[in-house]
Every structure is written in C-alpha cells, then in structure tokens.
Amino acid sequence: MEVLDVLPANFGYAILTYLYSWIMLTYLALKVGAARKKYGVKYPTMYSDKEDMFNCIQRAHQNTLEVYPQWLLFQTVAALVYPTVASVLGVIWVTSRFSYAWGYYTGNPVKRMNGSYGYIGLFGVIILSISVALQLLGVI
C-alpha cells in the first residue's frame, strides 16, 4: 500500500498549504534576522531592553511559532477527511499571519489585530478536527 492510496485525492492542497506556511515562517524569521542586525540585538537575547521596534518584529515571529504546532495538528487531522475545506481554512490562517506581522512591524502592537481574521482559519480546522474525532468515535 502506497501513501497515494491512503491519502484523500485532494490532500495535495493541504501539502501546498504546508508549503505556504513554510514560506510564511521563513519570511518572519528573515525579518527577525534583519532586525537583529539593524538594532544590534545579538543571540541568544530574545528581546531588547532598548529597541521596542525589534521587540515588535520578534514578537510577531514568536507568537506565530507559539501557535504553529497546534495549527499543524488540527490542519492535518482536518485535511485527512476534508482536504479542500481544510486547505482553504489553512490559507486563511497563514495569510493572516502575514497581516498580523505587518501590523506589528508598524511599531504599534495594536495593529497586529489586522490579522485577527486568522481565527476563522484556526477555529475552522479545530471544528473540522472535532468532527473527525466524533466520526471516528461513531457519535456522528
């Protein structure tokens, strides 16, 4: 039995969504690296005592990393049964992380909320994952 025989036909969309998320994470990491250089924040220091702008850039990346494992889990579970819908929700979430970061990059942390539409994607895959769990348990 091959993996192509096990995964749903449209799971390729989920894989492309993971690729998009990798591009997003790489972009955020590069922005932090550039900010470290610009503001003189050396490793392993996570945050600056002097440069709030650096902290905004770092925080956008760090917050994304904090939620990323949960998103990956729910995205994968949802995509195993609902690959197309989960992929659309995943693209919404990933795109929102750009909006979140760009809001933070203004130096005004309140503008990070420009990415709050990402909760549609996150809660969407959580709800789909609950549906998958209930189906496996024979409840629905």
Order of alpha helices (4+ residues) and beta strands (2+ residues): alpha-alpha-alpha-alpha-alpha
